[in-house]
């Protein structure tokens, strides 16, 4: 397996499988080509035998350069629970830390319990919201009407490699 920076030509292969990787949910519209063009230095793929089996798309905030944002992460269903997401997150944390970032932010749907568990196990904290869903703080209409989201933040001030790996879970 090889972990490398994302390239624009990765757009087609990823978009062609993304809805399948999310169990048929329509997700491709959330990942336009511009991410593959403009955020290559902070976005990554994992390949096996030339086939993309995992990816992370993230960037450093232009408005708040001490913050980075993870926009999208995916792991092929057949390759889950092998630590690939953890490797991608670790690489992202290291790269943005080198660029002076002190925090990484991301969001998920309140219905995505596995994502909430994954992020909290990795050391992300759930940010206060204006409502609660199933005991979890959410920000209502974050992504437009009905687009309630759980917002996460994680400090990345520690040295690279200061985490233990448990499957696809990173424990600081």
N, C-alpha and C positions, 0 to 999 in steps of 0.2 A: 504494500500500500504506500501511496505517496501523498503527502499533504503539500499543496502548492497554492500560490495566489490564483485567484479567479481571473479569467480572461474573457473578453467580449464573446469569443466563439463558444464559450460554455453556456451562453444564454439558451440556445436552441435545445441542447440536450437536457438542461435542467427544466425548462418550461414544458417540455414534452412529457415529463414524468411527475411533475409537482402535484397535480391534482390526484393522481394515482397514489402517491406517497401519503396524501392526506385522506385516504379512504374515499375518494370521489368528491370531496368538498372542493368547490371552485376557489382555488388559491392563486392561480397564475396571474390574475389581474393585479395582485398585490406586489408583484415583483417585475417591474418594467426593466427593459434593456438598459436604461440609464445607470442602474446600479452596477452593471457589468462593464460599463464604459468609464465611470467616474470614481469608483471606489475599489479599484483592483488592489491597492496596497494594503487595504484593511479587510479584504474579503478573501475567502479561501475555499478550496475544494479538496476532498479526499478521493483519489482514484485507485481503482484496483484493475489491473490489466487494461488500462486505457478507458475504463468506464467510471463515470462519476457516481460515487456511492454515498457522498455526504457533502454538504456545503454550508457555509456561513457567510452572510452578507451583512457587513457593518461599516461604520464610518466614525470619524471624529467630527464633533459638532463645529461648524464654522462660527456660530454665535457664542458658544460656550466651549472654547478649546480644551478645557480641563475635563470635559465630558465626552464619552463615546456612546454610540448607540448600536445595538444589535437589531437589525431590521428583520432578518429572516434566517432560519436554520432548518435544515432538513437532513434526515438520514434515511436511506433506502430501508424499507421495512425488513428485508432479509438480513440487514447488517446492524440492526439495533442491538443494544446491550453489549456492545463490543468496545465501548469507550471512545467512539469516533466523535461524538458531540463534545465530550470532555476535551479531546485533543484540539478541536476547532476553537473552543472557548479559551483554552489555555494559550493558544497561539495569538488569538485576538487580544487577550489581556496583556500579553507580553508586548505586542506591537504598539498598542495604544498607550501603555505605560511608558514606553520609550519616547513617545511623542508628548509626554507630559500630562496625560489624562490621569485623573484621580478617581473617577467614577465611571461605571458603565451602566447604562439604562436599557430597558427593553419592556415590552408589554406582551400580554396574552389575553385571550378571551377567558372570562370567568367560567365558562363551560369546560375549558381545557384543563382538567384536574391533573393530568400527567405533566403538563408544562408547568403548572404552579408548583407541584411537588419537586420537579427537576430543578427549577430555579431556586427555590428555597433551600434545597439540599446543597446547592452549589454556593450558598452564601449570599444570595440576593435577598434583600429585604423588600417586603411589600410596602409600597408607599401608601400613606393615608389617602382615602378617597372620599367621595360624598355619599356613598351608599355601601351596602353590604349584600353579598350574594353567597349563600351557603357558608356563612361565617368568614368570608374573605372580603377585604376592602376593595372596592371598585370605583373607578371614575366613570360616571354615567356620560354617555354620548361622546366619549373621548374621540372615537372615530366616526363622528356624525350621529345622526338620530338612530338610536338603538345599538350603537357601537360601543357598548360598555367594555372597559378594559381594566385588567389588573396591571398596575404599573410597578416595575421593579427597579431597584438601584443596588449596586454592589461597589464597594471600595476596591480599588486595584493598586493600592499603595505598597503592598508587600512584594517581596522579591519573587521573580519567576521560579516556578517549580515548588512553591510552598503549598501544595495541595495533594491530598491523597485521592486516588482514583478507584471508584467503585462502579464498575460497569460504565454506564453513560452518566454517572453522577460524579461531580467534583466536590470534594469536601475540603473547605479551606482549613 
